[in-house]
């Protein structure tokens, strides 16, 4: 009794002494059952068939004990778990409802009515994944003999007819119609064979979907493909629709995966079926943000998996596992390795790598950071080294062989992932297999995509390892792509010149045990040099003093912060300090990036001046290197989400970010227009100008990275497209982005 009293006190309830014993026992038993039901419902997503069946039996027994007395609490738990995106557990939840329908028909009828209202509410409020999950749940309820075929067909038709009506109306965004079609097309394989027996009603559904698929526009496919040559990179809805056609031609061959309802066929067949209430589809709401389209990523040609739609179901299961456990790389890797062992070994491993890399390189942006995907693959390699290293090597060879068509927007993520993967295995993976791709004389041009890839990959590897160790690992034929030893290049100052005299005095003072900033200011005041040369010499001496490590450099900047802040007041001053930094660390791009970002965070250099510095003529060749774009995106992140410093109002921060983003876009467009005219005068084809293609890709990358912010500069982008002297490739890219980002309007009629 003492233990029970203590438990009630902890939960903040009345003590057992003040409650009748009988009522207390009833309340306690009911509460314990509800907690157990909730726990078992949460665990039913386990991917072990035996464990799922055991939990279904337990849940049926527990819920049956609670009905009809505790109906409200039970239905609340059921609706909470069902009203979610579609998952591997959806069929298990449907099986539980089907088993309860045998003995509690009125309760399940009430539950179905509530779920139809939940579906309508999800569509009304733009909870798209929840709406799709509920539609899939109703589909599984048909398989469990809970609802009749006419109800599910009527539900499908309400979605499909809205697609055609929206397309004919022309006022609804295509993204809305695409979502409705996607819901039905992905649910059809689960019950297509049974529905086909219904005759004309099912034919009407297929015909309606066919009409919509023939008329819909697909301008986004060119923009969202990871490779510019769109082979094997098809629109997601087209891919699923082709699989529906294939299934229908083959009499709806069933997926090999076994649903839990198959083990309860005899009991489920004895239940009465329900007729679903009518679903009232909501009106078009232009304020809602509809799900954006995507392109299905394929790098492996596994024809066997395309049979019976196995590939789609397997990819859904892989993606679900990754999304549930990606924050714990070991648990996620264990789940995926178990899936590989349970399915066709190497074939499943190819699918896992394809799905993870496809998510990592997805456009406009990946759902998680690159490290989340790379760390899971590394853990899988540790568990199945022979298999996983082989599959990743095959994937890497595909990327290298198609490097010329890889979108620049995916380039950084690919290099970051591959360098991280190699750093976990002594940088010894793949060199001998890649070497033949780099022996061709055509890639001797330093702007060739393969040359850029190898050069940037080696730089990233050097950040994660030791220069000499990596040099000894890499084949001699690839040494020409290696960056120099990343040491500081201290400039020589002639003591007979004013510059040399100033440097000598500054070095003497900076070398003191305690540097006095006031003395530094006096030395600068005595110098006869102009302001910009003074700044250049000062930053060179300060960085030279701290060149031993990042810690020393940042400590030196902290000491001299006041002096530098007082000196740097305009764009020319800022460029002088950045010029000194880049000249000293010309052989170490990581130092250039880190120190420049630190100057921004210390409010020594303003963001707009770093952007203008990046696009100065002296750095034109460096625009093909990753570090400058890393710096640009770091600057824009800092302005959009300031981490430290004075508190800036949201409106002011938004205003600064909008102008900074527009400034970066305008500078890239200006450089592209100049290069286009130069090629036109020289009668050179644009395909032969690697620099132009790279900068065009970087414009795409910038717009992808800040895709959610495009509406802030939409009017300026439209005006830019209609302006004079705009080259055609730039106009096409901006128009494609505008078509994709206008989420509240129909897709404009622009040629892809």
N, C-alpha and C positions, 0 to 999 in steps of 0.2 A: 504493500500500500504506500509505503514511503517513496518507493521508486516512481510510482504512478503520480503521486502528488508533486514530486520534483519535476516530472516531465510537463505537467500542466502549468506549473509556475513559470517554467522557461518559455512556454508558448503564450504566456500572458492571458490565460483563461481562468475561470473560476475554479477553485479547488474542489476535489472530489467530495469533500465533506458537505458542500452546499448543494450538491446535485444528487438526486435519487439514484441509487445503485443500478437499477434496471435501465434507466435512461442513459446513464453513463456507459454501460456496457454496449448498448445499442449504438450510441454515437461513436464510441471508440472503434467498434467493429466496422461501421460504415466508412469511417475516415480511413482506416487501415486498408480496406478494400479499394477505395478510390486511389490511394497512393500506390497500391500495387498495380492497379489497372494502368495508371499513368506511366509507371516505370516500365511495364511490359510493352506498352504501346511504343515507348521510346526505343526499346531494344529490338523491336521486331524488324528493324531494318538490317539486321545481321544477315550476311550473305551465305550462311550455312543453312541448307534446306531443312535438315533435321531440327536444328534449333528454332527455325521459323515455325515449323509445324507444331513443335512442343508449345511455343508461346501462344499460337492460335488456339490450341486446346485449352490452355490455362485461361486465356482471355474470355473465351466463350463461356467457360464454367463460372468465372468470377462475375462477368456482366449479367449472366442469367440470374445469379443470386440477387443482384441489385435491382433487377427489373420486376415489376414496373414501379416499385416504391421510390427508388432513387433515379428515376428516369432523367430528370433535368441535369443532374451531375454527370451521368453517364454520357448523355448526348453532347454535353459541353466538351467532354474529353474527346469523344469521337470526332466532332466537327473541328476541333482544334488541330488534330493530327491529319485530318483529310484535307483541310483547307490550306494546302501547301503546294509548292511546285511538284510536278510529277517526279517520282523516284522509284527505286527498286521495291520499296515497301508498299506502293500504292495497291498492288494486287493482293497483298496480305491484308491490308485494311478492308478491301472489298470482300475478301473471303470471310472475315469476321462478321461484317454486316450481313452477308448472305446466310451465315449460320444462325445469326440472331433472328433473321427474317422468318425462319421456320417456326419459331415459337412465339415471336413478338411482332406480328405483322403490323398492328396499329402504331407501335412505337417507331418502327422503321419507316412507315409512311410519313409520320411527322418529321423524322430525320431527313428524308428525301426532300420534303417541301422546304425545310430550312436550308438545305444545301443548294437547291435551285435559286433561292433568294440570295445566298452567299455568292453564287456564280454571277448573278445579275449585278450585285453590289461591286464585285471585283471588276467587272467590265466597265461599270459606271465610274469607278475611281481610278482606273488605270493600273490595277494590280494584275498585270498580264500573266505572270508565271503562276499565280494562284488560280487564275481563271483556267489556264491550260491544265493545271493539275486536277481541278474539279472535273473538267471534261474527260480526262483520262480515267478518273475515278468512276464516273458514270459508265464509261466503256467497260471497265473491269466489272462493274455491277451487273452488266448484261451477261458477261461470262459466268457470273455466279448465280444467274437465274433470278435476280432481284427485280430488274426492270425488263419490259418487253421490247421486242425489236422495233415496233412502230415508234416507241418513245425515243429511242436513241437515234433512229433515222430522222425523226422530226427535229431533234436537237441539232444533229449535224447539218440538216438543210437550213436551219435558221442561221447558222454561221456561214454556210456556203452562199446562200442567197444574198446575204449582206455584202459579200465580196463583189458580186456582179452588180448589185444595186449601187454600191459606192463607186464602182468603176464607171457605170453609165451616168451617174449623177455628176461626176467630175469635181465635186466640192470637197469630198473626203480625202485625206492623205492616203497614198497608196500603202504606207506602212500599216495602217489600220486593216485594210483588206488583206494584206499579206499575212498579218497575224491570224486573222480568222481562218484563212486557208491553211496555214501552218498547223493550227490546232487540229483540224479535221484530218489532214493528210498524215500526220504523225500518229493519230489514233486509229486510223483505218486498218492497218495491218493486224491489229489485235482481234478484230471481229469481221474482217472483210469476207471471209468464206461464208459465214453464217448470213450476213446481210445480203450477199449476192442472191441468196435463195428467195429474197423478198420480191424480186422481179423489178417492176417498173419504178418503184420508189427508189431503189438503189441505183438504177440506171439514170434516173433523174439527178441524183446527187453527183454521180461521176460526170455526167454531161455538164452540170453547172460548174464544177471545179475545172473541167477541161476548157470551157469557154473563158473562164477567168485567167487560167494559165496561158492561154493563147494571146490574150490582150494585154497582160501586164507588162510594164516597162522594166528594163534591167540595166539602166545606165550605171548603177552602183558597182556592177561586177568588175568593170575595168579598174575602178578606183580601189576596191577592197581586196583585190587579188594580191597574194604575197609575191607571186612572180608575174612580171609584166606580160609574158606570153601565157595566156590563160589556159593552156593545156592542163587538164586535171584540176583546174581551179574553177569550179562551177558554182553558180548561185545555189544557195542552200535549198530554196523551195523547188527549183528545177530538179535538183538531185533527188529529193524525196519523192517528187511527182513521177520521175522516171522509174523509181523503184516500185511505186504503186502500179504503174503500167506493167512492169515486169511481173509483179505478183499476180495481177489479174490474168495475164496471159498464161500463167502457170498454175491456175486454179488456187491461188492464195496459199502457196506452200507455207506451212507454219514454221514459226521460229522454234529452234531446238530447245530454248529455255523452258523449264517446267514451272507453271504457275502453281501456287499453293492450292487454288480451287480444284485442280485436277485430282487431288487426294480426297476431296470431299464431294465428288460428283453425285454419289447416291443420295446423300442427305440433302444436298442443294437442289437436286431435281424435284424433291418433294414439296418445295416451298411455292407459295403463290407469287405471281409477278405483279409489279406495280406499274401504273401509268403515270409518267412524270408530268408535273404541272407544266403549262406553257411557259416558255422563257421569253420575256419581253426584252428584245435587244435594245440597248440604249441608243439615243441619237448621237450623231457625230459631235465630238467635243474637240475643238481645235486647240484647246488649252493643254490637253493631255500630251505627254511625251510617249510616243508609241515605240515598240521595240524596233531597233534598227536592223537592217539586213546584214548578212555576212556571207562569206564565201567558204565553201567546204574545202578544207586543206587536204591534199593528197600528195604524198611523195613516193609511196610504195604501191605497186600494182599487184594487189592480192585478189585475184579474180575469185578464188574459192570463197572468200568471205562475203562477196557481194551476193551470193546465192541465198535465197530465202530471207533477205534483209538482215542476215546475221551481223553484218558489219555495222549497220546503224544501231542495233541493240547493244552490241559489244561496246561501241564508242560511247553510247549513253551511260552504260554501266561504269566505264573507265572514268568518264567525266564526273559522274556523281561521286565516285570514290575519292577522286582528287579534290573536289570542292569541299567534301566533308572533313578531310583530314590534312589538307595542304599546309596547315599551320604547324603540324607535327610531322616532319619529314620521315621519321622512322616508322611511325604508324601507317602513314600513307604508302610508303614503299612496301611494307609488309602486306598491306591489302592488295596492292597491284601485283606483287609477286605471286600471291595466292591465286589471284585471278588468272595470271599467265599459266600457272601450273594446272589450273582447273580446265582451261581451254587448250587450244591446239598449240601450246608451247610457243615456238618461234613465230607463228602467225599472230598470236595474241600479243607477243612482245612487240612486233612491228606496229600493231594498232596502238599500243600504249605509247610508244615513242612518237608516233604520228599525232596522236591526240594532244600530248603534252607540248610538243613543239608547235603544233598548230595554235594552241591557246597562247603560248609564249609570243608568237609572232603575229597574233591576230591584230587586224586593223579595225577601227582607228587606234585602239590601245588594248593591251593585254589586261585581263581581269586582275592578275597578281603581278608583283614585281618579278623580274627575270630570275632572281636568286631563288624564289620559291619553286620554280620549275626545275632549275638546275640542281638544287640540293636533293630533290626527290629522285632524279635520274642518277645522281651519284650514289645515293643509298641503295638503289636498285642494282647498280653495278657491283656494289660490295656483296650483295646477296646472291646474285647470279652473274658472276663476272664473265664467264665464257659466252653466255647468250647475249647479255645486254651490251657489252663492249662491241660485239659483232654488229648488232643492230644499229647502234649509234654511229659506228664507223660507216655503215651503208648510208645512213641519213646524211652524214657529213659529206660524203662523196657526191650525193645528189645535189646538195647546196653548192659545192665547189664547181660541179659541172654546169650548174645553171646560174653561176654568180653574175653573169652579164645581164640576166633578166630579173635578178632579185631586187625588190624595191629598196631604195635607200632608206625608207622609213623603217625597214626591218633589219637593216645592216648592223646598227649599233647593238641591238638585242642579240643578234646571232654571234657577234664577236664577243660580247660580254659573257654569254652562256658558254661558248666553246673554250674561252680562256679559263673560266672557273672550273669547267669539267676537267681540262687538262692539268690544272694546278693540283687537283686531288689525286692524280696518278703520275706524278713526277714528270709531267710534260713529255711523256714518251709515246703518246698515242697518236698514230695516224701519219706521221711525217713521211714515212716511206711510201705510203699509198697516195699521198698528195703530190709527191715530187714530180710525177710525169705531167701534171697539169701546168707546172711552172717552168718547164724546160723549153716551151715554145717561144721563139724569138718575138712573136707578136705581142707578148705581154711585157716586153722590156720597157714600154712606155710607162712612166710612173703613175699615169692617170688611168691605166687599164684597171677595170674592176677587180680582177684577180690580184694584181699588184697591190692595190689599195687594201684589199682584204688581208693579204699575208702581212703587209707592213703594220696594219693596225692590230692584227692578232698578236704579232710578236711584241708590240709595245705593251699590250695588256698583259701578256705573259710575264714580261719583265717587271711589271708592277707587282706581280704576285710571286715572283721568284728572284733568283740571283742571275745576273747577267752572264757570268762565265759558265754556270751550270747549264743554262738553257742553250748557250752557244755550242757547248760540247754535245748537246743532244740533237740539235737541228742539223740536217744534212748540209754539206758544204755548198751544194747548189742553191740553197735558200739563204745563205749568209748575206747575199746582196740586199735582202729586204730588212736586215737587222738595223735597228736604230743605233746611234753611237752610244758609247758609255755615258750614262746620265750624270755627268759631273758639271759643276758650275764653270762657266767660261768667263773668268774675271778679265775685264778689259784693261789694257795698259794705258796709264795716264803719264804723259811726259811732264816731269816736275818743272820744266822750264816754261810751261804754258800756264795761263790762268786756271784752266781746268785741272791740270795736274797739281797746282799749288792748293786749290780748294780740296781736292781729293786727299792730299797729304795731311792737311789740317784736320779734316773730318775723320780720317782713319786713326789719327793720333788720339783724338778725343773719344771716339767710339771704342778704342782699345783700352780705355781707362776702366778700372774696376767698377766705378760708378759713373755712368754717363749722365751729364747734366744737360737736359734739353735746352736750357737757356743759353748755355755756352755754344751749342750748335747753332742757335738762331743768331748769335752774335757773329759767329764765323761766316754764316751765309750773308749777313748784312754787310760785312766788310768786303765781300767779293764783288768784283766789277762785272761779273758775268750777268747775262740776261736771266730772267726768271726761269725759263724752261731748261736751259743748261744746268742751272743750279739744282733744280728738282731731279734731273737725270743723274747728276753726280751723287747727290744725297742718297737717292734710293739704291743706286749701285753699291755705295759704301755700306749702307745699312744691311742690304741683302747679303753682301760679301761677309759681313760680320757674323751672320746667322746661317751660313750656307751648309753647316755641318748636318742639319736635320730640319724637319718641319718644326719641331719644338723650338729650336734656336731661332729660326726665321720668324716665327710668330711672336716670340718673346721680344726680339729686336723691334718688330713693328709696333708692339705695344708700348715700348719705351718711347718711340719716336712718333706716336700717334698725334700728339698735340702739334708738333712741328709740321708734320706732313699735312694735317687738316688745315692749318693756317696758310700753308703755301698753295695747296691745290684748290683753286676757286673757279676754274672754267674748263672748257673742253681741251684746250691746248695743254694746260697743266696736267690734266688727267692722262692725256696721251703721252706726255713726257714720262710720267711715273710708270705707265704700262710699257713704254718702250725700254726703259731701263730694266724692268723685270724680265721682259722677253729676250733681251740681248744677253743678260747674265745666265739665264736658264734656257738658252736656245736648244740645248741637248736634252732637256728634261721637261716634257710637256705636262707631266703631272704637277711639277712645281709651279709652272705657269698658271695652270688652272686653279690650284689650291690657293696660291698667294693672291691671285686676282680676285677670287671670291672672298678672301679674307679682307682685302682692301674695301670691298663693297660692304661687308658686314660691319666693318669698323667706321663706316661713313666717311672714309677718306676719298673714295672715288664714287661718283654717282652712277647709277645703273645705265642711264641713257648714254653716258660717255664710254662705258665698256662696250655697248652695242655698236656705237659709231666706230670704235677702235677695231672691233672684229672685222668690219667691212672696209677698212682702209686698203688702198692699193698694195701696200707692202705685205699684207697678209692674204693676198688673193690666192696664192698657191696653197697656203695652209687651210683654205676652206674645204679642201678634200680630206682633211684630217679630223678625227673625232673630237679632239680635245676642245677645239673652238666651239663646236656645237654643244658640247657638255657645259661649257662656260656660259653660252647664251641661254640655255634652258635653266641653269642654276640662277642666273640673274633674274629671269622671268619668274621663277618660283619664289625667289626672295621678295620680289615686289608684290606678287599675288598673295603670299602668306608670310608676311614679315615675322620672324621668330623672336628677334630681340630689338632693342632700341626703343625710341619713343613710340607711344601708342598712336596709331594713325587711324582716323575714322574710316569705316568701310567704304563710304562713297569716294573719299580721296584716294584710297588704295586702289579701288576699282578703276578710277579715272586714270591713275598713273599706269596701271597694267594695260589698260586699253590702248593708251598712246604708245607704250613701249612695244606692244605686240604689233601694232600698225606700223610703227617705225621699222621693225625688223622685216616685216613683209615687204614694205616699200623698198628697202635697201636690196633685198634679194631680187625682187622684180626688176629693179633698175639695172642690177648687174646682169641679169638674164637678157634684158632688152639690148644692152650694149653688146653682149656676146653674140646675140642673134644677128644684129646688124653687121658685126665684123665677119661672121660666117657668110652672110649674104653677099657682102662686097668681095670676099675672097672666093666665092663660088664653092664653098665647102659644104658638104652634107652634114646635117645636124647629128646623124648617127655616128659620125666620125669624131665628133667633138665630145670627148669624155667629160671635160669640165662642165660643159653646158648641161649634159645629161645628169651629172652629179648634183649640180645646183638646182636643177628642176626637181630632182628627188628630194633635196633638202627643203625646198618650198613645200612639197607634199608632207614631209616629216613635221615641219613646224605647224602646219595646219592640222595634222593628225594629233600631235601632242596636245594642242590647245583646241581640240575639236569642240568641246563643250562651251568654249568662249567665243566661237565664231559669230554668234548672233550679236555680240557687242560691236563688231566691226563690219557687220553684214552690209550696211548701206554703203560704206566706203569701198568694200570689195566689188559691189555691183557697179558703182561709179567707175572704179578702176578698169573693169572689163569693157566698159563703153568708152573709155578714154582713147586718145590718139596714141600712135606709136607703141601699141601693145602687141607683142609677138603672139602668134596663134597658140603655141604650146602652153604658154602661161594662162591665156584666157580659158582654154579648155580645162585646165586643172582647177582653176578657181570656180568655173561654172559647175563642175562635177561636185565640188565640195559644197557649194551653195545648194545644189539639188538635194544633197544628202542631209544637210543640216537644217533645212527648212521643215522642221518636224510638224509644224501646225498648218502647212499648206500642201496642196497637191504638188507632185513632182513637176517642175517646169519642163517644157518640151525643148530640151537642149540635146544636140547630137553628142554622143559619147566620144 
